[in-house]
């Protein structure tokens, strides 16, 4: 990670993971999470994938062009009923904000997400920037 802020800090709240190219059905395998979870299209403009699921807090990765006309990975809080039916999604928050929320709940899950994003960065799929 090439930022001058550390994950888990207040300054990291504005960190955004920028994708170097759009997510498509042709390259979605590049974004595999936990060995078998792939992003799924939400509509023609965005994709989503579970990042953290628990009985009382669910956060999804959202892949979309939503920051300065750039494709990013952000997070959305999701309400799920009947074990798999999404009934509500919050507005997206920066990558750092979502990461910090998970870190407050589950340190191991936060490390797994950070490792995932750093792997994407090492594969030149994306990079970190500080938002405003």
mmCIF file of the C-alpha atoms, coordinates in Angstrom:
data_MODEL
# 
_entry.id   MODEL 
# 
loop_
_atom_site.group_PDB 
_atom_site.id 
_atom_site.type_symbol 
_atom_site.label_atom_id 
_atom_site.label_alt_id 
_atom_site.label_comp_id 
_atom_site.label_asym_id 
_atom_site.label_entity_id 
_atom_site.label_seq_id 
_atom_site.pdbx_PDB_ins_code 
_atom_site.Cartn_x 
_atom_site.Cartn_y 
_atom_site.Cartn_z 
_atom_site.occupancy 
_atom_site.B_iso_or_equiv 
_atom_site.pdbx_formal_charge 
_atom_site.auth_seq_id 
_atom_site.auth_comp_id 
_atom_site.auth_asym_id 
_atom_site.auth_atom_id 
_atom_site.pdbx_PDB_model_num 
ATOM 1   C CA . UNK A 1 1   ? 0.000   0.000   0.000   1.00 0.00 ? 1   UNK A CA 1 
ATOM 2   C CA . UNK A 1 2   ? 1.456   3.291   -1.081  1.00 0.00 ? 2   UNK A CA 1 
ATOM 3   C CA . UNK A 1 3   ? -0.429  5.684   1.182   1.00 0.00 ? 3   UNK A CA 1 
ATOM 4   C CA . UNK A 1 4   ? 0.885   7.888   3.942   1.00 0.00 ? 4   UNK A CA 1 
ATOM 5   C CA . UNK A 1 5   ? -1.872  6.694   6.289   1.00 0.00 ? 5   UNK A CA 1 
ATOM 6   C CA . UNK A 1 6   ? -2.339  3.437   8.149   1.00 0.00 ? 6   UNK A CA 1 
ATOM 7   C CA . UNK A 1 7   ? -5.400  1.185   7.932   1.00 0.00 ? 7   UNK A CA 1 
ATOM 8   C CA . UNK A 1 8   ? -7.595  1.501   11.002  1.00 0.00 ? 8   UNK A CA 1 
ATOM 9   C CA . UNK A 1 9   ? -6.821  5.188   11.558  1.00 0.00 ? 9   UNK A CA 1 
ATOM 10  C CA . UNK A 1 10  ? -9.182  8.130   11.127  1.00 0.00 ? 10  UNK A CA 1 
ATOM 11  C CA . UNK A 1 11  ? -7.069  9.337   8.192   1.00 0.00 ? 11  UNK A CA 1 
ATOM 12  C CA . UNK A 1 12  ? -7.664  6.001   6.424   1.00 0.00 ? 12  UNK A CA 1 
ATOM 13  C CA . UNK A 1 13  ? -11.433 6.654   6.368   1.00 0.00 ? 13  UNK A CA 1 
ATOM 14  C CA . UNK A 1 14  ? -11.001 8.575   3.083   1.00 0.00 ? 14  UNK A CA 1 
ATOM 15  C CA . UNK A 1 15  ? -8.797  5.985   1.353   1.00 0.00 ? 15  UNK A CA 1 
ATOM 16  C CA . UNK A 1 16  ? -10.306 4.727   -1.900  1.00 0.00 ? 16  UNK A CA 1 
ATOM 17  C CA . UNK A 1 17  ? -9.228  1.715   -3.934  1.00 0.00 ? 17  UNK A CA 1 
ATOM 18  C CA . UNK A 1 18  ? -9.177  2.788   -7.596  1.00 0.00 ? 18  UNK A CA 1 
ATOM 19  C CA . UNK A 1 19  ? -9.435  0.159   -10.329 1.00 0.00 ? 19  UNK A CA 1 
ATOM 20  C CA . UNK A 1 20  ? -7.104  0.515   -13.298 1.00 0.00 ? 20  UNK A CA 1 
ATOM 21  C CA . UNK A 1 21  ? -9.812  -0.784  -15.653 1.00 0.00 ? 21  UNK A CA 1 
ATOM 22  C CA . UNK A 1 22  ? -13.548 -1.440  -15.414 1.00 0.00 ? 22  UNK A CA 1 
ATOM 23  C CA . UNK A 1 23  ? -14.847 -4.715  -14.036 1.00 0.00 ? 23  UNK A CA 1 
ATOM 24  C CA . UNK A 1 24  ? -16.552 -6.727  -16.794 1.00 0.00 ? 24  UNK A CA 1 
ATOM 25  C CA . UNK A 1 25  ? -17.896 -10.221 -17.279 1.00 0.00 ? 25  UNK A CA 1 
ATOM 26  C CA . UNK A 1 26  ? -14.697 -10.979 -19.204 1.00 0.00 ? 26  UNK A CA 1 
ATOM 27  C CA . UNK A 1 27  ? -12.345 -10.081 -16.320 1.00 0.00 ? 27  UNK A CA 1 
ATOM 28  C CA . UNK A 1 28  ? -14.433 -10.812 -13.204 1.00 0.00 ? 28  UNK A CA 1 
ATOM 29  C CA . UNK A 1 29  ? -12.275 -13.878 -12.447 1.00 0.00 ? 29  UNK A CA 1 
ATOM 30  C CA . UNK A 1 30  ? -9.455  -11.438 -11.624 1.00 0.00 ? 30  UNK A CA 1 
ATOM 31  C CA . UNK A 1 31  ? -11.517 -10.269 -8.636  1.00 0.00 ? 31  UNK A CA 1 
ATOM 32  C CA . UNK A 1 32  ? -12.130 -13.637 -6.944  1.00 0.00 ? 32  UNK A CA 1 
ATOM 33  C CA . UNK A 1 33  ? -12.414 -13.360 -3.143  1.00 0.00 ? 33  UNK A CA 1 
ATOM 34  C CA . UNK A 1 34  ? -11.870 -16.133 -0.601  1.00 0.00 ? 34  UNK A CA 1 
ATOM 35  C CA . UNK A 1 35  ? -11.098 -18.663 -3.311  1.00 0.00 ? 35  UNK A CA 1 
ATOM 36  C CA . UNK A 1 36  ? -14.483 -18.762 -4.984  1.00 0.00 ? 36  UNK A CA 1 
ATOM 37  C CA . UNK A 1 37  ? -16.625 -15.656 -4.524  1.00 0.00 ? 37  UNK A CA 1 
ATOM 38  C CA . UNK A 1 38  ? -16.959 -13.507 -7.635  1.00 0.00 ? 38  UNK A CA 1 
ATOM 39  C CA . UNK A 1 39  ? -18.547 -10.100 -8.182  1.00 0.00 ? 39  UNK A CA 1 
ATOM 40  C CA . UNK A 1 40  ? -22.078 -10.227 -9.575  1.00 0.00 ? 40  UNK A CA 1 
ATOM 41  C CA . UNK A 1 41  ? -23.702 -7.495  -11.661 1.00 0.00 ? 41  UNK A CA 1 
ATOM 42  C CA . UNK A 1 42  ? -26.144 -5.267  -9.768  1.00 0.00 ? 42  UNK A CA 1 
ATOM 43  C CA . UNK A 1 43  ? -27.181 -3.472  -12.946 1.00 0.00 ? 43  UNK A CA 1 
ATOM 44  C CA . UNK A 1 44  ? -25.410 -2.220  -16.077 1.00 0.00 ? 44  UNK A CA 1 
ATOM 45  C CA . UNK A 1 45  ? -23.224 0.167   -14.085 1.00 0.00 ? 45  UNK A CA 1 
ATOM 46  C CA . UNK A 1 46  ? -22.183 -1.667  -10.917 1.00 0.00 ? 46  UNK A CA 1 
ATOM 47  C CA . UNK A 1 47  ? -21.134 -5.011  -9.480  1.00 0.00 ? 47  UNK A CA 1 
ATOM 48  C CA . UNK A 1 48  ? -21.303 -6.287  -5.894  1.00 0.00 ? 48  UNK A CA 1 
ATOM 49  C CA . UNK A 1 49  ? -19.752 -9.065  -3.839  1.00 0.00 ? 49  UNK A CA 1 
ATOM 50  C CA . UNK A 1 50  ? -20.005 -10.022 -0.151  1.00 0.00 ? 50  UNK A CA 1 
ATOM 51  C CA . UNK A 1 51  ? -17.066 -8.738  1.888   1.00 0.00 ? 51  UNK A CA 1 
ATOM 52  C CA . UNK A 1 52  ? -18.226 -9.418  5.451   1.00 0.00 ? 52  UNK A CA 1 
ATOM 53  C CA . UNK A 1 53  ? -21.343 -11.263 6.586   1.00 0.00 ? 53  UNK A CA 1 
ATOM 54  C CA . UNK A 1 54  ? -22.544 -11.754 10.157  1.00 0.00 ? 54  UNK A CA 1 
ATOM 55  C CA . UNK A 1 55  ? -25.841 -12.045 12.000  1.00 0.00 ? 55  UNK A CA 1 
ATOM 56  C CA . UNK A 1 56  ? -26.074 -8.296  12.580  1.00 0.00 ? 56  UNK A CA 1 
ATOM 57  C CA . UNK A 1 57  ? -23.727 -6.580  10.098  1.00 0.00 ? 57  UNK A CA 1 
ATOM 58  C CA . UNK A 1 58  ? -23.238 -7.222  6.385   1.00 0.00 ? 58  UNK A CA 1 
ATOM 59  C CA . UNK A 1 59  ? -20.912 -5.292  4.110   1.00 0.00 ? 59  UNK A CA 1 
ATOM 60  C CA . UNK A 1 60  ? -20.541 -5.768  0.370   1.00 0.00 ? 60  UNK A CA 1 
ATOM 61  C CA . UNK A 1 61  ? -17.815 -4.625  -1.964  1.00 0.00 ? 61  UNK A CA 1 
ATOM 62  C CA . UNK A 1 62  ? -19.288 -2.374  -4.669  1.00 0.00 ? 62  UNK A CA 1 
ATOM 63  C CA . UNK A 1 63  ? -17.402 -2.087  -7.946  1.00 0.00 ? 63  UNK A CA 1 
ATOM 64  C CA . UNK A 1 64  ? -18.543 0.948   -9.931  1.00 0.00 ? 64  UNK A CA 1 
ATOM 65  C CA . UNK A 1 65  ? -17.543 4.225   -11.515 1.00 0.00 ? 65  UNK A CA 1 
ATOM 66  C CA . UNK A 1 66  ? -18.333 6.366   -8.502  1.00 0.00 ? 66  UNK A CA 1 
ATOM 67  C CA . UNK A 1 67  ? -15.357 8.583   -7.699  1.00 0.00 ? 67  UNK A CA 1 
ATOM 68  C CA . UNK A 1 68  ? -14.191 11.284  -10.103 1.00 0.00 ? 68  UNK A CA 1 
ATOM 69  C CA . UNK A 1 69  ? -15.449 9.148   -13.008 1.00 0.00 ? 69  UNK A CA 1 
ATOM 70  C CA . UNK A 1 70  ? -13.059 6.352   -11.983 1.00 0.00 ? 70  UNK A CA 1 
ATOM 71  C CA . UNK A 1 71  ? -13.920 2.727   -11.270 1.00 0.00 ? 71  UNK A CA 1 
ATOM 72  C CA . UNK A 1 72  ? -13.468 1.962   -7.578  1.00 0.00 ? 72  UNK A CA 1 
ATOM 73  C CA . UNK A 1 73  ? -14.068 -0.615  -4.911  1.00 0.00 ? 73  UNK A CA 1 
ATOM 74  C CA . UNK A 1 74  ? -16.213 0.923   -2.188  1.00 0.00 ? 74  UNK A CA 1 
ATOM 75  C CA . UNK A 1 75  ? -18.485 -0.621  0.444   1.00 0.00 ? 75  UNK A CA 1 
ATOM 76  C CA . UNK A 1 76  ? -22.218 -0.737  1.100   1.00 0.00 ? 76  UNK A CA 1 
ATOM 77  C CA . UNK A 1 77  ? -24.004 -1.946  4.217   1.00 0.00 ? 77  UNK A CA 1 
ATOM 78  C CA . UNK A 1 78  ? -26.560 -4.553  3.204   1.00 0.00 ? 78  UNK A CA 1 
ATOM 79  C CA . UNK A 1 79  ? -29.696 -5.872  4.882   1.00 0.00 ? 79  UNK A CA 1 
ATOM 80  C CA . UNK A 1 80  ? -30.356 -9.546  4.170   1.00 0.00 ? 80  UNK A CA 1 
ATOM 81  C CA . UNK A 1 81  ? -33.509 -11.531 4.891   1.00 0.00 ? 81  UNK A CA 1 
ATOM 82  C CA . UNK A 1 82  ? -34.186 -15.251 4.519   1.00 0.00 ? 82  UNK A CA 1 
ATOM 83  C CA . UNK A 1 83  ? -30.416 -15.934 4.522   1.00 0.00 ? 83  UNK A CA 1 
ATOM 84  C CA . UNK A 1 84  ? -29.843 -14.690 0.960   1.00 0.00 ? 84  UNK A CA 1 
ATOM 85  C CA . UNK A 1 85  ? -32.358 -12.037 -0.113  1.00 0.00 ? 85  UNK A CA 1 
ATOM 86  C CA . UNK A 1 86  ? -30.955 -8.502  -0.175  1.00 0.00 ? 86  UNK A CA 1 
ATOM 87  C CA . UNK A 1 87  ? -33.680 -6.089  0.894   1.00 0.00 ? 87  UNK A CA 1 
ATOM 88  C CA . UNK A 1 88  ? -31.668 -2.864  1.282   1.00 0.00 ? 88  UNK A CA 1 
ATOM 89  C CA . UNK A 1 89  ? -28.275 -1.394  0.464   1.00 0.00 ? 89  UNK A CA 1 
ATOM 90  C CA . UNK A 1 90  ? -26.831 1.800   1.905   1.00 0.00 ? 90  UNK A CA 1 
ATOM 91  C CA . UNK A 1 91  ? -25.117 4.482   -0.107  1.00 0.00 ? 91  UNK A CA 1 
ATOM 92  C CA . UNK A 1 92  ? -21.519 3.531   -0.744  1.00 0.00 ? 92  UNK A CA 1 
ATOM 93  C CA . UNK A 1 93  ? -18.719 4.656   1.550   1.00 0.00 ? 93  UNK A CA 1 
ATOM 94  C CA . UNK A 1 94  ? -14.997 4.911   0.764   1.00 0.00 ? 94  UNK A CA 1 
ATOM 95  C CA . UNK A 1 95  ? -12.937 1.742   0.897   1.00 0.00 ? 95  UNK A CA 1 
ATOM 96  C CA . UNK A 1 96  ? -11.146 2.932   4.029   1.00 0.00 ? 96  UNK A CA 1 
ATOM 97  C CA . UNK A 1 97  ? -14.404 3.647   5.865   1.00 0.00 ? 97  UNK A CA 1 
ATOM 98  C CA . UNK A 1 98  ? -15.723 0.160   5.147   1.00 0.00 ? 98  UNK A CA 1 
ATOM 99  C CA . UNK A 1 99  ? -12.426 -1.438  6.090   1.00 0.00 ? 99  UNK A CA 1 
ATOM 100 C CA . UNK A 1 100 ? -12.311 0.437   9.406   1.00 0.00 ? 100 UNK A CA 1 
ATOM 101 C CA . UNK A 1 101 ? -15.902 -0.617  10.201  1.00 0.00 ? 101 UNK A CA 1 
ATOM 102 C CA . UNK A 1 102 ? -14.958 -4.265  9.715   1.00 0.00 ? 102 UNK A CA 1 
ATOM 103 C CA . UNK A 1 103 ? -11.704 -3.829  11.668  1.00 0.00 ? 103 UNK A CA 1 
ATOM 104 C CA . UNK A 1 104 ? -13.713 -2.627  14.691  1.00 0.00 ? 104 UNK A CA 1 
ATOM 105 C CA . UNK A 1 105 ? -15.824 -5.803  14.534  1.00 0.00 ? 105 UNK A CA 1 
ATOM 106 C CA . UNK A 1 106 ? -13.448 -8.540  13.427  1.00 0.00 ? 106 UNK A CA 1 
ATOM 107 C CA . UNK A 1 107 ? -9.691  -8.107  13.148  1.00 0.00 ? 107 UNK A CA 1 
ATOM 108 C CA . UNK A 1 108 ? -9.169  -11.324 11.158  1.00 0.00 ? 108 UNK A CA 1 
ATOM 109 C CA . UNK A 1 109 ? -11.831 -10.409 8.592   1.00 0.00 ? 109 UNK A CA 1 
ATOM 110 C CA . UNK A 1 110 ? -10.268 -6.962  8.205   1.00 0.00 ? 110 UNK A CA 1 
ATOM 111 C CA . UNK A 1 111 ? -6.854  -8.516  7.553   1.00 0.00 ? 111 UNK A CA 1 
ATOM 112 C CA . UNK A 1 112 ? -8.386  -10.808 4.949   1.00 0.00 ? 112 UNK A CA 1 
ATOM 113 C CA . UNK A 1 113 ? -9.959  -7.835  3.149   1.00 0.00 ? 113 UNK A CA 1 
ATOM 114 C CA . UNK A 1 114 ? -6.748  -5.823  3.317   1.00 0.00 ? 114 UNK A CA 1 
ATOM 115 C CA . UNK A 1 115 ? -4.811  -8.790  1.916   1.00 0.00 ? 115 UNK A CA 1 
ATOM 116 C CA . UNK A 1 116 ? -7.372  -9.088  -0.894  1.00 0.00 ? 116 UNK A CA 1 
ATOM 117 C CA . UNK A 1 117 ? -6.986  -5.426  -1.845  1.00 0.00 ? 117 UNK A CA 1 
ATOM 118 C CA . UNK A 1 118 ? -3.192  -5.547  -1.588  1.00 0.00 ? 118 UNK A CA 1 
ATOM 119 C CA . UNK A 1 119 ? -3.204  -8.618  -3.859  1.00 0.00 ? 119 UNK A CA 1 
ATOM 120 C CA . UNK A 1 120 ? -5.236  -6.690  -6.432  1.00 0.00 ? 120 UNK A CA 1 
ATOM 121 C CA . UNK A 1 121 ? -2.723  -3.858  -6.127  1.00 0.00 ? 121 UNK A CA 1 
ATOM 122 C CA . UNK A 1 122 ? 0.270   -6.188  -6.592  1.00 0.00 ? 122 UNK A CA 1 
ATOM 123 C CA . UNK A 1 123 ? -1.426  -7.612  -9.703  1.00 0.00 ? 123 UNK A CA 1 
ATOM 124 C CA . UNK A 1 124 ? -1.759  -4.048  -11.061 1.00 0.00 ? 124 UNK A CA 1 
ATOM 125 C CA . UNK A 1 125 ? -5.564  -4.306  -11.028 1.00 0.00 ? 125 UNK A CA 1 
ATOM 126 C CA . UNK A 1 126 ? -5.897  -1.236  -8.831  1.00 0.00 ? 126 UNK A CA 1 
ATOM 127 C CA . UNK A 1 127 ? -4.231  1.184   -6.444  1.00 0.00 ? 127 UNK A CA 1 
ATOM 128 C CA . UNK A 1 128 ? -4.962  3.304   -3.394  1.00 0.00 ? 128 UNK A CA 1 
ATOM 129 C CA . UNK A 1 129 ? -5.686  7.034   -3.381  1.00 0.00 ? 129 UNK A CA 1 
ATOM 130 C CA . UNK A 1 130 ? -6.763  9.382   -0.628  1.00 0.00 ? 130 UNK A CA 1 
ATOM 131 C CA . UNK A 1 131 ? -10.164 10.878  -1.339  1.00 0.00 ? 131 UNK A CA 1 
ATOM 132 C CA . UNK A 1 132 ? -11.390 14.216  -0.197  1.00 0.00 ? 132 UNK A CA 1 
# 
